[in-house]
Amino acid sequence: MITIFKSKRDIPQDKEYIELNDIFFNQNTAGKLDERAAQFIEKIDDSKLLGKYKIRSRFDDYEKLKEWWENEE
């Protein structure tokens, strides 16, 4: 499991952590995204890989967000 913290202050002292940023992602991860990755992104997160550096999440689409919200109530 991956836990993402917004601030270093929030990371417990006894935790080992890896600090990532957009440059790291662009250089080391985005180049490896392929059609298989796109399929997994869609299946797991109901999102769509639009290009190497752009993903449309389910929250970017108002109708999907509205549908999801109505199902949660």
N, CA, C, O and CB atoms as a CASP TS submission, in Angstrom:
PFRMAT TS
TARGET T0000
AUTHOR 0000-0000-0000
METHOD Language model
MODEL 1
PARENT N/A
ATOM      1  N   MET     1       0.838  -1.167   0.000  1.00  0.00           N
ATOM      2  CA  MET     1       0.000   0.000   0.000  1.00  0.00           C
ATOM      3  C   MET     1       0.892   1.243   0.000  1.00  0.00           C
ATOM      4  O   MET     1       1.945   1.264   0.637  1.00  0.00           O
ATOM      5  CB  MET     1      -0.959  -0.009   1.214  1.00  0.00           C
ATOM      6  N   ILE     2       0.465   2.253  -0.708  1.00  0.00           N
ATOM      7  CA  ILE     2       1.191   3.511  -0.786  1.00  0.00           C
ATOM      8  C   ILE     2       0.407   4.566  -0.024  1.00  0.00           C
ATOM      9  O   ILE     2      -0.800   4.717  -0.211  1.00  0.00           O
ATOM     10  CB  ILE     2       1.420   3.942  -2.265  1.00  0.00           C
ATOM     11  N   THR     3       1.101   5.288   0.831  1.00  0.00           N
ATOM     12  CA  THR     3       0.494   6.401   1.542  1.00  0.00           C
ATOM     13  C   THR     3       1.147   7.678   1.042  1.00  0.00           C
ATOM     14  O   THR     3       2.373   7.773   0.985  1.00  0.00           O
ATOM     15  CB  THR     3       0.650   6.248   3.093  1.00  0.00           C
ATOM     16  N   ILE     4       0.341   8.648   0.684  1.00  0.00           N
ATOM     17  CA  ILE     4       0.857   9.910   0.168  1.00  0.00           C
ATOM     18  C   ILE     4       0.621  10.990   1.209  1.00  0.00           C
ATOM     19  O   ILE     4      -0.497  11.172   1.692  1.00  0.00           O
ATOM     20  CB  ILE     4       0.187  10.285  -1.187  1.00  0.00           C
ATOM     21  N   PHE     5       1.688  11.705   1.550  1.00  0.00           N
ATOM     22  CA  PHE     5       1.612  12.804   2.505  1.00  0.00           C
ATOM     23  C   PHE     5       1.827  14.115   1.765  1.00  0.00           C
ATOM     24  O   PHE     5       2.663  14.194   0.865  1.00  0.00           O
ATOM     25  CB  PHE     5       2.656  12.632   3.644  1.00  0.00           C
ATOM     26  N   LYS     6       1.082  15.133   2.139  1.00  0.00           N
ATOM     27  CA  LYS     6       1.235  16.446   1.507  1.00  0.00           C
ATOM     28  C   LYS     6       2.437  17.198   2.059  1.00  0.00           C
ATOM     29  O   LYS     6       3.052  17.997   1.353  1.00  0.00           O
ATOM     30  CB  LYS     6      -0.028  17.277   1.702  1.00  0.00           C
ATOM     31  N   SER     7       2.766  16.948   3.295  1.00  0.00           N
ATOM     32  CA  SER     7       3.845  17.680   3.946  1.00  0.00           C
ATOM     33  C   SER     7       4.775  16.700   4.650  1.00  0.00           C
ATOM     34  O   SER     7       4.324  15.688   5.186  1.00  0.00           O
ATOM     35  CB  SER     7       3.282  18.715   4.947  1.00  0.00           C
ATOM     36  N   LYS     8       6.064  16.997   4.651  1.00  0.00           N
ATOM     37  CA  LYS     8       7.025  16.142   5.357  1.00  0.00           C
ATOM     38  C   LYS     8       6.721  16.094   6.854  1.00  0.00           C
ATOM     39  O   LYS     8       7.021  15.103   7.520  1.00  0.00           O
ATOM     40  CB  LYS     8       8.460  16.645   5.127  1.00  0.00           C
ATOM     41  N   ARG     9       6.131  17.157   7.375  1.00  0.00           N
ATOM     42  CA  ARG     9       5.787  17.196   8.808  1.00  0.00           C
ATOM     43  C   ARG     9       4.805  16.098   9.186  1.00  0.00           C
ATOM     44  O   ARG     9       4.768  15.663  10.337  1.00  0.00           O
ATOM     45  CB  ARG     9       5.198  18.558   9.176  1.00  0.00           C
ATOM     46  N   ASP    10       4.006  15.648   8.218  1.00  0.00           N
ATOM     47  CA  ASP    10       2.976  14.644   8.497  1.00  0.00           C
ATOM     48  C   ASP    10       3.507  13.213   8.520  1.00  0.00           C
ATOM     49  O   ASP    10       2.801  12.298   8.945  1.00  0.00           O
ATOM     50  CB  ASP    10       1.885  14.747   7.475  1.00  0.00           C
ATOM     51  N   ILE    11       4.743  13.013   8.067  1.00  0.00           N
ATOM     52  CA  ILE    11       5.315  11.665   7.994  1.00  0.00           C
ATOM     53  C   ILE    11       5.806  11.260   9.380  1.00  0.00           C
ATOM     54  O   ILE    11       6.628  11.960   9.970  1.00  0.00           O
ATOM     55  CB  ILE    11       6.482  11.601   6.952  1.00  0.00           C
ATOM     56  N   PRO    12       5.312  10.137   9.909  1.00  0.00           N
ATOM     57  CA  PRO    12       5.789   9.667  11.215  1.00  0.00           C
ATOM     58  C   PRO    12       7.301   9.434  11.186  1.00  0.00           C
ATOM     59  O   PRO    12       7.843   8.975  10.180  1.00  0.00           O
ATOM     60  CB  PRO    12       5.057   8.367  11.624  1.00  0.00           C
ATOM     61  N   GLN    13       7.966   9.745  12.270  1.00  0.00           N
ATOM     62  CA  GLN    13       9.424   9.639  12.347  1.00  0.00           C
ATOM     63  C   GLN    13       9.937   8.222  12.112  1.00  0.00           C
ATOM     64  O   GLN    13      11.050   8.048  11.617  1.00  0.00           O
ATOM     65  CB  GLN    13       9.898  10.122  13.689  1.00  0.00           C
ATOM     66  N   ASP    14       9.148   7.211  12.457  1.00  0.00           N
ATOM     67  CA  ASP    14       9.606   5.831  12.324  1.00  0.00           C
ATOM     68  C   ASP    14       9.335   5.242  10.937  1.00  0.00           C
ATOM     69  O   ASP    14       9.591   4.058  10.718  1.00  0.00           O
ATOM     70  CB  ASP    14       8.944   4.976  13.373  1.00  0.00           C
ATOM     71  N   LYS    15       8.829   6.035  10.008  1.00  0.00           N
ATOM     72  CA  LYS    15       8.511   5.549   8.659  1.00  0.00           C
ATOM     73  C   LYS    15       9.645   5.859   7.693  1.00  0.00           C
ATOM     74  O   LYS    15      10.229   6.942   7.717  1.00  0.00           O
ATOM     75  CB  LYS    15       7.201   6.177   8.151  1.00  0.00           C
ATOM     76  N   GLU    16       9.939   4.890   6.851  1.00  0.00           N
ATOM     77  CA  GLU    16      10.877   5.116   5.756  1.00  0.00           C
ATOM     78  C   GLU    16      10.047   5.623   4.581  1.00  0.00           C
ATOM     79  O   GLU    16       8.955   5.111   4.331  1.00  0.00           O
ATOM     80  CB  GLU    16      11.689   3.798   5.383  1.00  0.00           C
ATOM     81  N   TYR    17      10.545   6.610   3.868  1.00  0.00           N
ATOM     82  CA  TYR    17       9.745   7.146   2.778  1.00  0.00           C
ATOM     83  C   TYR    17      10.588   7.410   1.532  1.00  0.00           C
ATOM     84  O   TYR    17      11.808   7.564   1.588  1.00  0.00           O
ATOM     85  CB  TYR    17       9.057   8.423   3.219  1.00  0.00           C
ATOM     86  N   ILE    18       9.894   7.455   0.434  1.00  0.00           N
ATOM     87  CA  ILE    18      10.499   7.783  -0.853  1.00  0.00           C
ATOM     88  C   ILE    18       9.828   9.060  -1.329  1.00  0.00           C
ATOM     89  O   ILE    18       8.600   9.151  -1.367  1.00  0.00           O
ATOM     90  CB  ILE    18      10.340   6.608  -1.906  1.00  0.00           C
ATOM     91  N   GLU    19      10.634  10.039  -1.691  1.00  0.00           N
ATOM     92  CA  GLU    19      10.098  11.318  -2.149  1.00  0.00           C
ATOM     93  C   GLU    19      10.091  11.329  -3.674  1.00  0.00           C
ATOM     94  O   GLU    19      11.132  11.182  -4.315  1.00  0.00           O
ATOM     95  CB  GLU    19      10.932  12.513  -1.586  1.00  0.00           C
ATOM     96  N   LEU    20       8.914  11.504  -4.236  1.00  0.00           N
ATOM     97  CA  LEU    20       8.767  11.533  -5.689  1.00  0.00           C
ATOM     98  C   LEU    20       8.259  12.901  -6.119  1.00  0.00           C
ATOM     99  O   LEU    20       7.615  13.615  -5.350  1.00  0.00           O
ATOM    100  CB  LEU    20       7.806  10.418  -6.173  1.00  0.00           C
ATOM    101  N   ASN    21       8.561  13.246  -7.352  1.00  0.00           N
ATOM    102  CA  ASN    21       8.029  14.490  -7.899  1.00  0.00           C
ATOM    103  C   ASN    21       7.736  14.297  -9.380  1.00  0.00           C
ATOM    104  O   ASN    21       7.991  13.227  -9.933  1.00  0.00           O
ATOM    105  CB  ASN    21       9.020  15.667  -7.682  1.00  0.00           C
ATOM    106  N   ASP    22       7.213  15.308 -10.007  1.00  0.00           N
ATOM    107  CA  ASP    22       6.823  15.202 -11.415  1.00  0.00           C
ATOM    108  C   ASP    22       8.000  14.892 -12.327  1.00  0.00           C
ATOM    109  O   ASP    22       7.850  14.128 -13.280  1.00  0.00           O
ATOM    110  CB  ASP    22       6.164  16.482 -11.864  1.00  0.00           C
ATOM    111  N   ILE    23       9.163  15.465 -12.060  1.00  0.00           N
ATOM    112  CA  ILE    23      10.321  15.207 -12.917  1.00  0.00           C
ATOM    113  C   ILE    23      10.692  13.733 -12.846  1.00  0.00           C
ATOM    114  O   ILE    23      10.952  13.107 -13.874  1.00  0.00           O
ATOM    115  CB  ILE    23      11.525  16.091 -12.504  1.00  0.00           C
ATOM    116  N   PHE    24      10.719  13.174 -11.636  1.00  0.00           N
ATOM    117  CA  PHE    24      11.020  11.749 -11.492  1.00  0.00           C
ATOM    118  C   PHE    24      10.011  10.918 -12.266  1.00  0.00           C
ATOM    119  O   PHE    24      10.383  10.003 -13.001  1.00  0.00           O
ATOM    120  CB  PHE    24      11.023  11.338 -10.009  1.00  0.00           C
ATOM    121  N   PHE    25       8.723  11.240 -12.099  1.00  0.00           N
ATOM    122  CA  PHE    25       7.677  10.494 -12.796  1.00  0.00           C
ATOM    123  C   PHE    25       7.867  10.589 -14.301  1.00  0.00           C
ATOM    124  O   PHE    25       7.829   9.576 -15.000  1.00  0.00           O
ATOM    125  CB  PHE    25       6.287  11.014 -12.402  1.00  0.00           C
ATOM    126  N   ASN    26       8.069  11.788 -14.798  1.00  0.00           N
ATOM    127  CA  ASN    26       8.220  11.980 -16.239  1.00  0.00           C
ATOM    128  C   ASN    26       9.414  11.218 -16.794  1.00  0.00           C
ATOM    129  O   ASN    26       9.319  10.624 -17.868  1.00  0.00           O
ATOM    130  CB  ASN    26       8.362  13.456 -16.557  1.00  0.00           C
ATOM    131  N   GLN    27      10.529  11.225 -16.085  1.00  0.00           N
ATOM    132  CA  GLN    27      11.744  10.590 -16.588  1.00  0.00           C
ATOM    133  C   GLN    27      11.745   9.078 -16.412  1.00  0.00           C
ATOM    134  O   GLN    27      12.305   8.363 -17.244  1.00  0.00           O
ATOM    135  CB  GLN    27      12.942  11.172 -15.897  1.00  0.00           C
ATOM    136  N   ASN    28      11.137   8.585 -15.362  1.00  0.00           N
ATOM    137  CA  ASN    28      11.288   7.173 -15.022  1.00  0.00           C
ATOM    138  C   ASN    28      10.033   6.329 -15.155  1.00  0.00           C
ATOM    139  O   ASN    28      10.129   5.105 -15.246  1.00  0.00           O
ATOM    140  CB  ASN    28      11.777   7.064 -13.651  1.00  0.00           C
ATOM    141  N   THR    29       8.889   6.932 -15.168  1.00  0.00           N
ATOM    142  CA  THR    29       7.656   6.159 -15.182  1.00  0.00           C
ATOM    143  C   THR    29       6.837   6.382 -16.436  1.00  0.00           C
ATOM    144  O   THR    29       6.409   5.419 -17.072  1.00  0.00           O
ATOM    145  CB  THR    29       6.832   6.493 -13.982  1.00  0.00           C
ATOM    146  N   ALA    30       6.614   7.612 -16.798  1.00  0.00           N
ATOM    147  CA  ALA    30       5.733   7.916 -17.929  1.00  0.00           C
ATOM    148  C   ALA    30       6.204   7.253 -19.216  1.00  0.00           C
ATOM    149  O   ALA    30       5.383   6.822 -20.026  1.00  0.00           O
ATOM    150  CB  ALA    30       5.644   9.419 -18.133  1.00  0.00           C
ATOM    151  N   GLY    31       7.495   7.167 -19.410  1.00  0.00           N
ATOM    152  CA  GLY    31       8.023   6.540 -20.622  1.00  0.00           C
ATOM    153  C   GLY    31       7.721   5.060 -20.710  1.00  0.00           C
ATOM    154  O   GLY    31       7.789   4.481 -21.795  1.00  0.00           O
ATOM    155  N   LYS    32       7.390   4.436 -19.593  1.00  0.00           N
ATOM    156  CA  LYS    32       7.114   2.999 -19.570  1.00  0.00           C
ATOM    157  C   LYS    32       5.632   2.675 -19.715  1.00  0.00           C
ATOM    158  O   LYS    32       5.259   1.505 -19.807  1.00  0.00           O
ATOM    159  CB  LYS    32       7.633   2.400 -18.290  1.00  0.00           C
ATOM    160  N   LEU    33       4.790   3.696 -19.737  1.00  0.00           N
ATOM    161  CA  LEU    33       3.358   3.452 -19.871  1.00  0.00           C
ATOM    162  C   LEU    33       3.046   3.010 -21.291  1.00  0.00           C
ATOM    163  O   LEU    33       3.456   3.652 -22.258  1.00  0.00           O
ATOM    164  CB  LEU    33       2.547   4.714 -19.504  1.00  0.00           C
ATOM    165  N   ASP    34       2.319   1.912 -21.406  1.00  0.00           N
ATOM    166  CA  ASP    34       1.970   1.389 -22.722  1.00  0.00           C
ATOM    167  C   ASP    34       0.491   1.002 -22.727  1.00  0.00           C
ATOM    168  O   ASP    34      -0.243   1.357 -21.805  1.00  0.00           O
ATOM    169  CB  ASP    34       2.864   0.168 -23.094  1.00  0.00           C
ATOM    170  N   GLU    35       0.059   0.296 -23.734  1.00  0.00           N
ATOM    171  CA  GLU    35      -1.353  -0.086 -23.848  1.00  0.00           C
ATOM    172  C   GLU    35      -1.795  -0.957 -22.670  1.00  0.00           C
ATOM    173  O   GLU    35      -2.928  -0.842 -22.203  1.00  0.00           O
ATOM    174  CB  GLU    35      -1.595  -0.831 -25.169  1.00  0.00           C
ATOM    175  N   ARG    36      -0.907  -1.821 -22.195  1.00  0.00           N
ATOM    176  CA  ARG    36      -1.259  -2.638 -21.022  1.00  0.00           C
ATOM    177  C   ARG    36      -1.510  -1.755 -19.813  1.00  0.00           C
ATOM    178  O   ARG    36      -2.456  -1.979 -19.059  1.00  0.00           O
ATOM    179  CB  ARG    36      -0.146  -3.655 -20.709  1.00  0.00           C
ATOM    180  N   ALA    37      -0.663  -0.754 -19.629  1.00  0.00           N
ATOM    181  CA  ALA    37      -0.845   0.167 -18.506  1.00  0.00           C
ATOM    182  C   ALA    37      -2.174   0.891 -18.631  1.00  0.00           C
ATOM    183  O   ALA    37      -2.887   1.066 -17.643  1.00  0.00           O
ATOM    184  CB  ALA    37       0.311   1.181 -18.436  1.00  0.00           C
ATOM    185  N   ALA    38      -2.506   1.310 -19.839  1.00  0.00           N
ATOM    186  CA  ALA    38      -3.775   2.005 -20.068  1.00  0.00           C
ATOM    187  C   ALA    38      -4.951   1.121 -19.670  1.00  0.00           C
ATOM    188  O   ALA    38      -5.919   1.600 -19.081  1.00  0.00           O
ATOM    189  CB  ALA    38      -3.905   2.427 -21.544  1.00  0.00           C
ATOM    190  N   GLN    39      -4.868  -0.158 -19.988  1.00  0.00           N
ATOM    191  CA  GLN    39      -5.943  -1.086 -19.634  1.00  0.00           C
ATOM    192  C   GLN    39      -6.065  -1.235 -18.121  1.00  0.00           C
ATOM    193  O   GLN    39      -7.173  -1.268 -17.585  1.00  0.00           O
ATOM    194  CB  GLN    39      -5.700  -2.456 -20.280  1.00  0.00           C
ATOM    195  N   PHE    40      -4.929  -1.325 -17.433  1.00  0.00           N
ATOM    196  CA  PHE    40      -4.957  -1.450 -15.974  1.00  0.00           C
ATOM    197  C   PHE    40      -5.492  -0.178 -15.322  1.00  0.00           C
ATOM    198  O   PHE    40      -6.280  -0.246 -14.378  1.00  0.00           O
ATOM    199  CB  PHE    40      -3.556  -1.765 -15.438  1.00  0.00           C
ATOM    200  N   ILE    41      -5.068   0.972 -15.819  1.00  0.00           N
ATOM    201  CA  ILE    41      -5.539   2.244 -15.268  1.00  0.00           C
ATOM    202  C   ILE    41      -7.055   2.333 -15.382  1.00  0.00           C
ATOM    203  O   ILE    41      -7.736   2.754 -14.447  1.00  0.00           O
ATOM    204  CB  ILE    41      -4.873   3.437 -15.994  1.00  0.00           C
ATOM    205  N   GLU    42      -7.570   1.932 -16.532  1.00  0.00           N
ATOM    206  CA  GLU    42      -9.021   1.996 -16.738  1.00  0.00           C
ATOM    207  C   GLU    42      -9.751   0.984 -15.857  1.00  0.00           C
ATOM    208  O   GLU    42     -10.785   1.298 -15.268  1.00  0.00           O
ATOM    209  CB  GLU    42      -9.361   1.747 -18.215  1.00  0.00           C
ATOM    210  N   LYS    43      -9.210  -0.225 -15.769  1.00  0.00           N
ATOM    211  CA  LYS    43      -9.867  -1.287 -15.003  1.00  0.00           C
ATOM    212  C   LYS    43      -9.848  -0.999 -13.497  1.00  0.00           C
ATOM    213  O   LYS    43     -10.860  -1.167 -12.817  1.00  0.00           O
ATOM    214  CB  LYS    43      -9.190  -2.631 -15.284  1.00  0.00           C
ATOM    215  N   ILE    44      -8.715  -0.574 -12.990  1.00  0.00           N
ATOM    216  CA  ILE    44      -8.557  -0.389 -11.552  1.00  0.00           C
ATOM    217  C   ILE    44      -9.171   0.916 -11.066  1.00  0.00           C
ATOM    218  O   ILE    44      -9.831   0.945 -10.027  1.00  0.00           O
ATOM    219  CB  ILE    44      -7.093  -0.431 -11.183  1.00  0.00           C
ATOM    220  N   ASP    45      -8.957   1.992 -11.812  1.00  0.00           N
ATOM    221  CA  ASP    45      -9.323   3.313 -11.310  1.00  0.00           C
ATOM    222  C   ASP    45     -10.444   3.984 -12.085  1.00  0.00           C
ATOM    223  O   ASP    45     -10.828   5.111 -11.771  1.00  0.00           O
ATOM    224  CB  ASP    45      -8.131   4.193 -11.325  1.00  0.00           C
ATOM    225  N   ASP    46     -10.969   3.304 -13.093  1.00  0.00           N
ATOM    226  CA  ASP    46     -12.010   3.889 -13.942  1.00  0.00           C
ATOM    227  C   ASP    46     -11.551   5.236 -14.501  1.00  0.00           C
ATOM    228  O   ASP    46     -12.335   6.179 -14.616  1.00  0.00           O
ATOM    229  CB  ASP    46     -13.326   4.059 -13.148  1.00  0.00           C
ATOM    230  N   SER    47     -10.255   5.305 -14.848  1.00  0.00           N
ATOM    231  CA  SER    47      -9.656   6.498 -15.440  1.00  0.00           C
ATOM    232  C   SER    47      -9.160   6.138 -16.824  1.00  0.00           C
ATOM    233  O   SER    47      -9.150   4.965 -17.196  1.00  0.00           O
ATOM    234  CB  SER    47      -8.499   7.059 -14.557  1.00  0.00           C
ATOM    235  N   LYS    48      -8.747   7.134 -17.589  1.00  0.00           N
ATOM    236  CA  LYS    48      -8.301   6.878 -18.953  1.00  0.00           C
ATOM    237  C   LYS    48      -6.958   7.551 -19.189  1.00  0.00           C
ATOM    238  O   LYS    48      -6.785   8.737 -18.910  1.00  0.00           O
ATOM    239  CB  LYS    48      -9.344   7.374 -19.975  1.00  0.00           C
ATOM    240  N   LEU    49      -6.012   6.778 -19.706  1.00  0.00           N
ATOM    241  CA  LEU    49      -4.706   7.306 -20.072  1.00  0.00           C
ATOM    242  C   LEU    49      -4.848   8.014 -21.412  1.00  0.00           C
ATOM    243  O   LEU    49      -5.101   7.378 -22.435  1.00  0.00           O
ATOM    244  CB  LEU    49      -3.626   6.174 -20.137  1.00  0.00           C
ATOM    245  N   LEU    50      -4.683   9.342 -21.400  1.00  0.00           N
ATOM    246  CA  LEU    50      -4.847  10.133 -22.620  1.00  0.00           C
ATOM    247  C   LEU    50      -3.534  10.289 -23.371  1.00  0.00           C
ATOM    248  O   LEU    50      -3.531  10.492 -24.585  1.00  0.00           O
ATOM    249  CB  LEU    50      -5.414  11.503 -22.286  1.00  0.00           C
ATOM    250  N   GLY    51      -2.439  10.195 -22.669  1.00  0.00           N
ATOM    251  CA  GLY    51      -1.110  10.335 -23.246  1.00  0.00           C
ATOM    252  C   GLY    51      -0.102  10.010 -22.172  1.00  0.00           C
ATOM    253  O   GLY    51      -0.478   9.679 -21.048  1.00  0.00           O
ATOM    254  N   LYS    52       1.173  10.099 -22.497  1.00  0.00           N
ATOM    255  CA  LYS    52       2.190   9.732 -21.513  1.00  0.00           C
ATOM    256  C   LYS    52       2.112  10.556 -20.233  1.00  0.00           C
ATOM    257  O   LYS    52       2.459  10.069 -19.157  1.00  0.00           O
ATOM    258  CB  LYS    52       3.558   9.881 -22.118  1.00  0.00           C
ATOM    259  N   TYR    53       1.664  11.784 -20.343  1.00  0.00           N
ATOM    260  CA  TYR    53       1.686  12.662 -19.179  1.00  0.00           C
ATOM    261  C   TYR    53       0.301  13.132 -18.745  1.00  0.00           C
ATOM    262  O   TYR    53       0.185  14.073 -17.960  1.00  0.00           O
ATOM    263  CB  TYR    53       2.544  13.850 -19.467  1.00  0.00           C
ATOM    264  N   LYS    54      -0.735  12.493 -19.244  1.00  0.00           N
ATOM    265  CA  LYS    54      -2.078  12.975 -18.920  1.00  0.00           C
ATOM    266  C   LYS    54      -3.032  11.811 -18.704  1.00  0.00           C
ATOM    267  O   LYS    54      -3.134  10.908 -19.535  1.00  0.00           O
ATOM    268  CB  LYS    54      -2.605  13.890 -20.032  1.00  0.00           C
ATOM    269  N   ILE    55      -3.728  11.847 -17.575  1.00  0.00           N
ATOM    270  CA  ILE    55      -4.732  10.844 -17.238  1.00  0.00           C
ATOM    271  C   ILE    55      -6.025  11.582 -16.906  1.00  0.00           C
ATOM    272  O   ILE    55      -6.021  12.537 -16.130  1.00  0.00           O
ATOM    273  CB  ILE    55      -4.265   9.934 -16.038  1.00  0.00           C
ATOM    274  N   ARG    56      -7.105  11.144 -17.486  1.00  0.00           N
ATOM    275  CA  ARG    56      -8.422  11.704 -17.146  1.00  0.00           C
ATOM    276  C   ARG    56      -9.020  10.797 -16.081  1.00  0.00           C
ATOM    277  O   ARG    56      -9.278   9.620 -16.329  1.00  0.00           O
ATOM    278  CB  ARG    56      -9.375  11.813 -18.419  1.00  0.00           C
ATOM    279  N   SER    57      -9.236  11.351 -14.901  1.00  0.00           N
ATOM    280  CA  SER    57      -9.825  10.549 -13.832  1.00  0.00           C
ATOM    281  C   SER    57     -11.336  10.597 -13.929  1.00  0.00           C
ATOM    282  O   SER    57     -11.905  11.391 -14.678  1.00  0.00           O
ATOM    283  CB  SER    57      -9.358  11.042 -12.450  1.00  0.00           C
ATOM    284  N   ARG    58     -11.964   9.744 -13.167  1.00  0.00           N
ATOM    285  CA  ARG    58     -13.426   9.719 -13.173  1.00  0.00           C
ATOM    286  C   ARG    58     -13.994  11.034 -12.652  1.00  0.00           C
ATOM    287  O   ARG    58     -15.158  11.344 -12.906  1.00  0.00           O
ATOM    288  CB  ARG    58     -13.946   8.548 -12.329  1.00  0.00           C
ATOM    289  N   PHE    59     -13.204  11.798 -11.939  1.00  0.00           N
ATOM    290  CA  PHE    59     -13.690  13.056 -11.377  1.00  0.00           C
ATOM    291  C   PHE    59     -13.595  14.218 -12.358  1.00  0.00           C
ATOM    292  O   PHE    59     -14.145  15.288 -12.098  1.00  0.00           O
ATOM    293  CB  PHE    59     -12.920  13.388 -10.128  1.00  0.00           C
ATOM    294  N   ASP    60     -12.902  14.025 -13.485  1.00  0.00           N
ATOM    295  CA  ASP    60     -12.811  15.079 -14.492  1.00  0.00           C
ATOM    296  C   ASP    60     -14.065  15.142 -15.349  1.00  0.00           C
ATOM    297  O   ASP    60     -14.291  16.127 -16.052  1.00  0.00           O
ATOM    298  CB  ASP    60     -11.593  14.863 -15.374  1.00  0.00           C
ATOM    299  N   ASP    61     -14.863  14.116 -15.294  1.00  0.00           N
ATOM    300  CA  ASP    61     -16.061  14.030 -16.119  1.00  0.00           C
ATOM    301  C   ASP    61     -17.272  14.270 -15.218  1.00  0.00           C
ATOM    302  O   ASP    61     -17.572  13.448 -14.354  1.00  0.00           O
ATOM    303  CB  ASP    61     -16.156  12.641 -16.846  1.00  0.00           C
ATOM    304  N   TYR    62     -17.956  15.372 -15.412  1.00  0.00           N
ATOM    305  CA  TYR    62     -19.054  15.759 -14.526  1.00  0.00           C
ATOM    306  C   TYR    62     -20.128  14.683 -14.443  1.00  0.00           C
ATOM    307  O   TYR    62     -20.612  14.371 -13.355  1.00  0.00           O
ATOM    308  CB  TYR    62     -19.672  17.060 -14.999  1.00  0.00           C
ATOM    309  N   GLU    63     -20.499  14.119 -15.578  1.00  0.00           N
ATOM    310  CA  GLU    63     -21.577  13.125 -15.566  1.00  0.00           C
ATOM    311  C   GLU    63     -21.181  11.901 -14.751  1.00  0.00           C
ATOM    312  O   GLU    63     -21.987  11.379 -13.981  1.00  0.00           O
ATOM    313  CB  GLU    63     -21.939  12.708 -16.998  1.00  0.00           C
ATOM    314  N   LYS    64     -19.937  11.439 -14.917  1.00  0.00           N
ATOM    315  CA  LYS    64     -19.501  10.287 -14.120  1.00  0.00           C
ATOM    316  C   LYS    64     -19.459  10.643 -12.645  1.00  0.00           C
ATOM    317  O   LYS    64     -19.850   9.841 -11.796  1.00  0.00           O
ATOM    318  CB  LYS    64     -18.121   9.797 -14.584  1.00  0.00           C
ATOM    319  N   LEU    65     -18.983  11.850 -12.337  1.00  0.00           N
ATOM    320  CA  LEU    65     -18.924  12.277 -10.950  1.00  0.00           C
ATOM    321  C   LEU    65     -20.328  12.352 -10.356  1.00  0.00           C
ATOM    322  O   LEU    65     -20.559  11.917  -9.228  1.00  0.00           O
ATOM    323  CB  LEU    65     -18.219  13.635 -10.834  1.00  0.00           C
ATOM    324  N   LYS    66     -21.249  12.899 -11.116  1.00  0.00           N
ATOM    325  CA  LYS    66     -22.637  13.004 -10.659  1.00  0.00           C
ATOM    326  C   LYS    66     -23.223  11.611 -10.412  1.00  0.00           C
ATOM    327  O   LYS    66     -23.887  11.378  -9.401  1.00  0.00           O
ATOM    328  CB  LYS    66     -23.495  13.772 -11.696  1.00  0.00           C
ATOM    329  N   GLU    67     -22.969  10.692 -11.346  1.00  0.00           N
ATOM    330  CA  GLU    67     -23.472   9.320 -11.214  1.00  0.00           C
ATOM    331  C   GLU    67     -22.881   8.657  -9.978  1.00  0.00           C
ATOM    332  O   GLU    67     -23.601   8.006  -9.219  1.00  0.00           O
ATOM    333  CB  GLU    67     -23.139   8.491 -12.473  1.00  0.00           C
ATOM    334  N   TRP    68     -21.576   8.817  -9.768  1.00  0.00           N
ATOM    335  CA  TRP    68     -20.907   8.231  -8.611  1.00  0.00           C
ATOM    336  C   TRP    68     -21.493   8.807  -7.325  1.00  0.00           C
ATOM    337  O   TRP    68     -21.787   8.067  -6.386  1.00  0.00           O
ATOM    338  CB  TRP    68     -19.382   8.483  -8.674  1.00  0.00           C
ATOM    339  N   TRP    69     -21.663  10.125  -7.282  1.00  0.00           N
ATOM    340  CA  TRP    69     -22.167  10.782  -6.079  1.00  0.00           C
ATOM    341  C   TRP    69     -23.570  10.300  -5.735  1.00  0.00           C
ATOM    342  O   TRP    69     -23.877  10.049  -4.570  1.00  0.00           O
ATOM    343  CB  TRP    69     -22.164  12.300  -6.260  1.00  0.00           C
ATOM    344  N   GLU    70     -24.420  10.172  -6.750  1.00  0.00           N
ATOM    345  CA  GLU    70     -25.789   9.722  -6.514  1.00  0.00           C
ATOM    346  C   GLU    70     -25.819   8.291  -5.987  1.00  0.00           C
ATOM    347  O   GLU    70     -26.680   7.950  -5.176  1.00  0.00           O
ATOM    348  CB  GLU    70     -26.610   9.825  -7.799  1.00  0.00           C
ATOM    349  N   ASN    71     -24.897   7.456  -6.433  1.00  0.00           N
ATOM    350  CA  ASN    71     -24.836   6.073  -5.959  1.00  0.00           C
ATOM    351  C   ASN    71     -24.328   5.983  -4.527  1.00  0.00           C
ATOM    352  O   ASN    71     -24.632   5.020  -3.823  1.00  0.00           O
ATOM    353  CB  ASN    71     -23.946   5.246  -6.869  1.00  0.00           C
ATOM    354  N   GLU    72     -23.555   6.976  -4.086  1.00  0.00           N
ATOM    355  CA  GLU    72     -23.012   6.977  -2.730  1.00  0.00           C
ATOM    356  C   GLU    72     -24.052   7.373  -1.694  1.00  0.00           C
ATOM    357  O   GLU    72     -23.942   6.997  -0.527  1.00  0.00           O
ATOM    358  CB  GLU    72     -21.828   7.914  -2.647  1.00  0.00           C
ATOM    359  N   GLU    73     -25.050   8.123  -2.108  1.00  0.00           N
ATOM    360  CA  GLU    73     -26.040   8.632  -1.148  1.00  0.00           C
ATOM    361  C   GLU    73     -26.978   7.568  -0.666  1.00  0.00           C
ATOM    362  O   GLU    73     -27.863   7.845   0.144  1.00  0.00           O
ATOM    363  CB  GLU    73     -26.835   9.744  -1.755  1.00  0.00           C
TER
END
